[in-house]
Amino acid sequence: MKAYLVRILTEALAKITDQPVEADIIIEKPRSADHGDAATNLAMTLTKKLGMPPRKIAEALKAALPLDDGYLSAVEIAGPGFINFRFSEKWLYGQLSEILETGAGYGKTNENAGKKMQIEFVSANPTGPLTVGHGRNAVLGDTIARLLEWTGAAVDREYYFNNAGRQMRVLGESVRARYLQELGQKAELPEDGYQGGYITDIAKTLIDAHEESLLGCPPNDPVFKNAAEHAIFADIRKTLERMNIRMDSFFNEHTLYEDGSIDRVVSRLRELDLAYDADGAVWFRTTKFGKEKDTVLVKSTGEPTYRLPDIAYHINKLDRGYDTCIDIFGADHIATYPDVVSAVEALGYDSKRIDVQVYQFVTIVKEGIPFKMSTRKANFVTLDELMDMVGSDVTRFFFLMRTPGTHLEFDIAEATQQGEKNPVFYLQYAHARIHSILSKATEEYDLSAEADLGLLTHPAETTLIKDLLQFPDMVAQAAHHREPHRLINYLNEVAASFHRFYHDCRIMGEAPELAVARVALLRAVVTVLNNGLTILGIQAPERM
């Protein structure tokens, strides 16, 4: 409908003006149903261009608009010049039929058809199990990928990690210390060593495999680090699978050093006079991009900062031919990613192909008190522990239900509630309740007959139909803005609209023709709820 309204408004504008006028036509849903089903403020945006009062422009546009009952039943002018549209019943019933015919594909659009996109998320180094701190990143990335796929994009999900450097060295030494301790040897954890019980578990697997043969190995022997990396990655994969998340590829940062990508970045930045040596370090002239100070790329110790491999990694991604590369970053990246984008642009790449999505962090509230997390000290809550408490569906839903840019408090008490007070179960109960109604209707009515949708004239019915028809647009909006919570808010509205319909419009005991029509409407509601929950990666149960 939006595309149709934009087209006829464009044609009407051409009719009332002597010369072409460019206009950004915005179609929105009015806050009140009294103002129709769709509205535009086009007349007010054209006041300066046309030199006319907005109400006169609106009247002229209305006069030039066709009133096709295949789409509209009325066009009205309100206030200073809003143009309001009311959808025709013929169009509503036709669109309802389309939902029923399209089924599991309803809501898919082609905004991003033909586009190749990559989304990098999770990207936790293999130093410990995934914690709640990684959860929001994981679920956001996966759901944004699902949304983009529903809008036609080909999406690759990538996990970027680093299995070298100090963190991994300390991890290996921590495993060695626990290995020695389990065999009765005196050993202490290294400074800032990893203290989690999972380190001891890894050490025990080494004992099972090698017994005491590793006692003489030096602290830096790779056998300890490799065992830890293997075990932790296996655990990470299982956790992601449990959360209904799959990765298409894993990219090791170390390959950027092996293939010379890091050196090429530094060399090219030097050629552009954007990198220089000072105080034993290599610096990036970020002052040329508006920053107050230049930024270190390589420390005086020879160790690169995060920015350098990130620059090389993004060049690698763009060289792979992606139209858009999406990064899901925590708020701690706010200061670093602009430098990466600036460098990529300076090196001759289109930085507009890089889309950085920053989310705020999560606090687990337990018994009313924020619960602090630390992978190194092991007083953290793992994602598996969280799913053990509340389930994978609740975990995904709670991570998605707020705008990514706001801090999220994950309230365990709320998440463990049973019944419709739990926001996840509210949607799932609506879906299950409809299946129960459909099951009973199947026993009482012959549902093989074609439904006469024209019988759906009750206000609760037409309101529900209109809500369902917003689904494709809501999916597109959530994908465009990278904000899955928009879809959650919409599905809540659909569920509320269904409950109002169920209260006002009976099925059992009604005349067969009306009952069959209402059953068809419920099947459309099930389709939208099921498709929406599928995008969110959440189950749509038929019984609860």
VENQUISUL-V652867 format. One record per backbone hydrogen bond with DSSP energy under -0.5 kcal/mol. CO is the residue of the C=O (numbers start at 1). NH is the residue of the N-H. Records with the same first field share a line. If there is no record, write none. Layout:
CO: NH ; NH
This chain:
1: 5
2: 6
3: 7
4: 8
5: 9
6: 10
7: 11
8: 12
9: 13
10: 14
11: 15
12: 16
13: 17
23: 25
24: 26
25: 27
26: 28
28: 30 ; 39
32: 35
33: 36
38: 85
39: 28
40: 83
41: 44 ; 45
42: 46
44: 47
46: 50
47: 51 ; 52
53: 57
54: 58
55: 59
56: 60
57: 61
58: 62
59: 63
60: 64
61: 65
62: 65
66: 68
67: 69
68: 71 ; 72
71: 88
74: 86
76: 84
78: 81 ; 82
82: 78 ; 84
83: 40
84: 76
85: 37 ; 38
86: 73 ; 74
88: 92
89: 93
90: 94
91: 95
92: 96
93: 97
94: 98
95: 99
96: 100
97: 101
98: 102
99: 103
102: 105
103: 106
105: 108
110: 113
112: 115
115: 117 ; 154
116: 323 ; 324
117: 156
118: 326
119: 121 ; 158
120: 328
121: 123
125: 127 ; 128
130: 383
131: 134 ; 135
132: 135 ; 136
134: 138
135: 139
136: 140
137: 141
138: 142
139: 143
140: 144
141: 145
142: 146
143: 147
144: 148
145: 149
146: 150
147: 151
148: 151 ; 153
149: 152
150: 109
151: 112
152: 114
153: 155
154: 117
156: 119 ; 158
157: 248 ; 249
158: 121 ; 160
159: 251
161: 253
165: 169
166: 170
167: 171
168: 172
169: 173
170: 174
171: 175
172: 176
173: 177
174: 178
175: 179
176: 180
177: 181
178: 182
179: 183
180: 183 ; 185
181: 184
190: 193
196: 199 ; 200
197: 201
198: 202
199: 203
200: 204
201: 205
202: 206
203: 207
204: 208
205: 209
206: 210
207: 211
210: 213
212: 215
214: 217
218: 221
221: 224 ; 225
222: 226
223: 227
224: 228
225: 229
226: 230
227: 231
228: 232
229: 233
230: 234
231: 235
232: 236
233: 237
234: 238
235: 239
236: 240
237: 241
238: 242
239: 243
240: 245
241: 244
249: 159
250: 252
251: 161 ; 253
252: 255
253: 256 ; 257
254: 257 ; 258
255: 259
256: 261 ; 262
257: 260
260: 264
261: 265
262: 266
263: 267
264: 268
265: 269
266: 270
267: 271
268: 272
269: 274 ; 275
270: 273
274: 285
276: 283
278: 281
281: 278 ; 283
282: 297 ; 298
283: 276
284: 286 ; 295
285: 288
286: 289 ; 291
287: 290
295: 284
297: 305
298: 282
299: 302
303: 299
305: 308 ; 309
306: 310
307: 311
308: 312
309: 313
310: 314
311: 315
312: 316
313: 317
314: 318
315: 319
316: 320
317: 320 ; 322
318: 321
324: 118 ; 326
325: 355
326: 120
327: 329 ; 357
329: 359
330: 333
331: 334
333: 336 ; 337
334: 338
336: 339 ; 340
337: 341
338: 342
339: 343
340: 344
341: 345
342: 346
343: 347
344: 349
345: 348
349: 351
350: 353
351: 354
353: 325 ; 355
354: 356
355: 327 ; 357
356: 358
357: 329
359: 331
361: 408
363: 365 ; 410
364: 366 ; 371
365: 367 ; 412
366: 369
369: 366
370: 372
371: 364
374: 378 ; 379
376: 195
380: 382
381: 132
382: 386
383: 387
384: 388
385: 389
386: 390
387: 391
391: 395
392: 396
393: 397
394: 398
395: 399
396: 400
397: 400 ; 401
403: 406
404: 360
407: 409
408: 363 ; 410
409: 411
410: 365 ; 412
411: 415
412: 416
414: 417
419: 422
421: 423
422: 426
423: 427
424: 427 ; 428
425: 429
426: 430
427: 431
428: 432
429: 433
430: 434
431: 435
432: 436
433: 437
434: 438
435: 439
436: 440
437: 441
438: 442
439: 443
440: 444
441: 445
445: 447
446: 449
451: 453
452: 455
453: 456
455: 457
458: 461 ; 462
459: 463
460: 464
461: 465
462: 466
463: 467
464: 468
465: 469
467: 470
468: 471
470: 474
471: 475
472: 476
473: 477
474: 478
475: 479
476: 480
477: 481
478: 482 ; 483
483: 486
484: 487 ; 488
485: 489
486: 490
487: 491
488: 492
489: 493
490: 494
491: 495
492: 496
493: 497
494: 498
495: 499
496: 500
497: 501
498: 502
499: 503
500: 504
501: 505
504: 506
507: 510
511: 515
512: 516
513: 517
514: 518
515: 519
516: 520
517: 521
518: 522
519: 523
520: 524
521: 525
522: 526
523: 527
524: 528
525: 529
526: 530
527: 531
528: 532
529: 533
530: 534
531: 535
532: 536
533: 537 ; 538
534: 537
539: 541
